[in-house]
Amino acid sequence: EGNEPGDSTKITYRELLHRVCQFANVLLSQGVKKGDRISIYLPMILELVIAMLACARIGALHTVVFAGFSADSLCERILDCGCSLLIT
């Protein structure tokens, strides 16, 4: 379910697993490893869930930053967490 009424997407568990594994491999190819901290700056879309699950799959810690925050607020959160990657 998205932010807007009627905004929804359906996906099977098999498709979700496939997309999570794909994104986990992208993260690994970017040098992300277990224990790394990642910020996710996305609206309520399917890719947000995929990114969160991909981080969990490889053991990276993630924090989700509300997509309505300003650039300065986002910067503060990234610096406070010591994130090595921002997914947007």
Backbone bond lengths (Angstrom), bond angles and torsions (degrees), N, CA, C in turn:
res aa  C-N    CA-C-N  psi(-1)  N-CA   C-N-CA  omega(-1)  CA-C   N-CA-C  phi
1 E - - - 1.450 - - 1.525 109.28 -
2 G 1.303 114.93 132.61 1.464 119.81 178.40 1.515 112.05 -93.90
3 N 1.313 115.77 -167.90 1.458 121.12 -179.54 1.517 112.58 -72.26
4 E 1.306 117.07 -38.28 1.459 122.02 -176.87 1.522 110.37 -87.05
5 P 1.336 117.20 143.82 1.474 119.30 175.23 1.537 110.07 -60.18
6 G 1.290 115.56 135.15 1.466 120.23 -179.21 1.518 113.71 84.36
7 D 1.321 118.34 -4.83 1.454 122.19 178.45 1.523 108.20 -89.49
8 S 1.323 116.04 99.88 1.459 119.93 -178.49 1.521 110.14 -146.34
9 T 1.313 114.96 159.73 1.458 122.41 178.57 1.515 107.92 -135.38
10 K 1.317 116.37 141.60 1.456 120.59 175.81 1.519 108.67 -111.87
11 I 1.324 114.66 138.17 1.457 121.15 -178.89 1.531 107.39 -147.55
12 T 1.308 116.50 144.72 1.459 119.57 178.32 1.527 109.01 -83.67
13 Y 1.323 115.80 162.15 1.460 119.90 176.79 1.522 110.80 -61.23
14 R 1.309 117.04 -35.82 1.473 120.95 179.65 1.530 110.61 -64.62
15 E 1.343 116.53 -45.07 1.461 120.34 177.97 1.530 111.04 -64.19
16 L 1.321 115.86 -41.16 1.458 120.21 178.90 1.528 110.89 -61.84
17 L 1.311 117.39 -46.86 1.462 121.48 178.13 1.520 110.88 -58.47
18 H 1.319 117.01 -43.95 1.467 121.55 -179.80 1.533 110.61 -60.75
19 R 1.324 116.97 -46.68 1.464 120.82 -178.22 1.532 111.81 -69.78
20 V 1.326 117.33 -35.86 1.460 120.79 177.01 1.525 109.95 -65.13
21 C 1.313 117.30 -44.85 1.475 121.01 178.62 1.525 110.86 -62.49
22 Q 1.333 116.93 -41.07 1.462 120.43 177.75 1.525 110.52 -59.54
23 F 1.330 116.24 -47.58 1.462 119.34 -177.38 1.523 111.30 -70.53
24 A 1.316 117.56 -33.87 1.462 120.05 175.56 1.526 110.02 -61.37
25 N 1.322 117.21 -39.06 1.467 120.87 177.49 1.526 111.25 -66.94
26 V 1.326 117.55 -35.82 1.471 120.83 175.43 1.529 109.57 -62.40
27 L 1.332 116.31 -45.65 1.469 119.58 178.85 1.520 111.03 -60.98
28 L 1.320 116.67 -44.07 1.466 120.32 178.93 1.524 111.37 -62.07
29 S 1.331 116.72 -38.73 1.467 120.21 179.19 1.525 111.90 -67.87
30 Q 1.334 117.23 -21.13 1.469 122.05 176.48 1.526 111.81 -88.45
31 G 1.322 116.94 3.54 1.454 121.37 176.33 1.516 114.67 90.73
32 V 1.325 117.83 8.73 1.465 120.92 178.20 1.521 108.32 -73.44
33 K 1.332 115.86 135.79 1.456 119.53 179.56 1.526 109.91 -135.29
34 K 1.301 115.84 173.69 1.456 121.97 -179.00 1.527 110.45 -54.57
35 G 1.333 115.71 131.85 1.452 121.15 178.95 1.520 114.74 92.57
36 D 1.340 118.03 -13.97 1.463 120.23 177.05 1.525 109.59 -67.18
37 R 1.325 116.26 153.17 1.460 121.79 179.21 1.518 110.06 -106.23
38 I 1.335 115.12 132.97 1.453 121.94 -175.82 1.522 108.80 -129.62
39 S 1.335 116.29 137.46 1.464 121.47 173.01 1.519 108.71 -101.29
40 I 1.317 115.50 140.22 1.463 121.28 177.97 1.519 107.32 -118.91
41 Y 1.326 116.50 121.50 1.468 123.67 -176.03 1.530 107.32 -122.33
42 L 1.328 116.00 81.01 1.466 122.02 -175.96 1.524 109.90 -137.81
43 P 1.335 116.61 154.10 1.465 119.12 171.98 1.526 109.91 -75.67
44 M 1.316 116.85 -179.13 1.470 121.78 -179.72 1.532 109.98 -74.69
45 I 1.332 114.99 81.88 1.460 121.66 178.22 1.525 107.81 -129.53
46 L 1.307 116.12 167.45 1.462 121.71 -178.08 1.527 111.85 -58.86
47 E 1.319 116.84 -35.17 1.459 120.82 -178.40 1.527 111.98 -63.55
48 L 1.331 117.73 -26.28 1.466 120.61 175.56 1.522 110.13 -63.36
49 V 1.305 117.09 -46.88 1.466 121.82 179.19 1.522 110.21 -64.18
50 I 1.312 116.76 -42.29 1.470 121.13 179.64 1.526 110.12 -61.73
51 A 1.325 117.19 -43.72 1.467 120.78 179.66 1.526 111.07 -63.78
52 M 1.334 117.16 -43.18 1.463 120.39 179.39 1.527 111.12 -62.12
53 L 1.323 117.03 -45.78 1.458 120.96 -178.88 1.531 111.65 -68.32
54 A 1.335 116.87 -34.38 1.469 120.20 177.91 1.534 110.23 -65.94
55 C 1.326 116.32 -40.55 1.471 119.91 176.57 1.525 110.10 -61.39
56 A 1.315 116.49 -46.46 1.466 120.72 179.68 1.524 110.71 -62.66
57 R 1.311 116.98 -36.89 1.465 121.53 -177.51 1.527 111.93 -62.80
58 I 1.350 116.93 -37.08 1.461 119.32 -178.34 1.528 111.99 -97.69
59 G 1.327 117.64 -2.13 1.458 121.31 176.52 1.515 114.23 87.16
60 A 1.331 116.73 17.16 1.467 120.25 176.93 1.525 108.85 -86.63
61 L 1.316 116.64 143.39 1.453 121.05 177.15 1.525 108.69 -83.19
62 H 1.313 116.91 140.81 1.463 118.86 -179.76 1.517 111.03 -132.10
63 T 1.307 114.76 152.57 1.448 122.38 173.29 1.518 107.54 -131.90
64 V 1.314 115.91 136.05 1.455 121.12 -179.78 1.524 107.83 -100.17
65 V 1.323 116.23 124.80 1.453 122.66 178.42 1.522 107.70 -105.07
66 F 1.313 116.50 127.01 1.464 122.33 179.84 1.524 109.85 -52.90
67 A 1.321 117.28 130.70 1.458 122.61 -173.99 1.532 113.33 -67.52
68 G 1.328 118.66 -9.22 1.452 121.17 179.07 1.518 113.48 -88.45
69 F 1.331 118.97 -3.63 1.465 121.21 -178.91 1.526 110.76 -71.02
70 S 1.310 116.06 151.46 1.464 121.48 178.18 1.527 109.79 -73.79
71 A 1.326 114.95 169.97 1.464 120.27 179.23 1.526 110.79 -63.05
72 D 1.333 117.03 -38.20 1.470 120.20 179.44 1.529 111.24 -65.61
73 S 1.333 116.69 -42.86 1.468 120.19 178.82 1.520 110.72 -64.02
74 L 1.320 116.40 -41.50 1.464 120.69 177.95 1.527 109.93 -61.97
75 C 1.321 116.70 -44.20 1.468 121.62 179.90 1.526 111.08 -58.97
76 E 1.326 116.81 -44.41 1.467 120.98 179.79 1.521 111.60 -60.61
77 R 1.316 116.64 -42.77 1.462 121.00 -179.01 1.524 111.23 -67.54
78 I 1.320 116.56 -39.48 1.467 120.05 178.35 1.529 110.31 -63.29
79 L 1.319 116.04 -45.16 1.469 119.85 -179.33 1.523 111.29 -67.35
80 D 1.337 117.71 -40.23 1.463 121.06 179.50 1.527 111.88 -62.61
81 C 1.324 116.51 -37.78 1.469 121.05 -177.65 1.522 112.41 -83.66
82 G 1.317 116.95 -18.94 1.453 120.09 -176.16 1.517 111.91 69.12
83 C 1.314 115.45 38.69 1.480 120.75 -176.95 1.512 111.82 -69.22
84 S 1.321 115.25 143.47 1.447 120.93 178.15 1.522 112.08 -99.67
85 L 1.340 117.37 -9.73 1.459 121.35 -177.53 1.513 109.89 -152.21
86 L 1.326 116.14 142.49 1.462 122.29 175.03 1.522 107.81 -118.55
87 I 1.325 115.85 124.15 1.459 121.53 176.97 1.517 107.62 -100.37
88 T 1.320 116.93 120.66 1.451 121.49 -179.09 1.515 110.87 -141.74
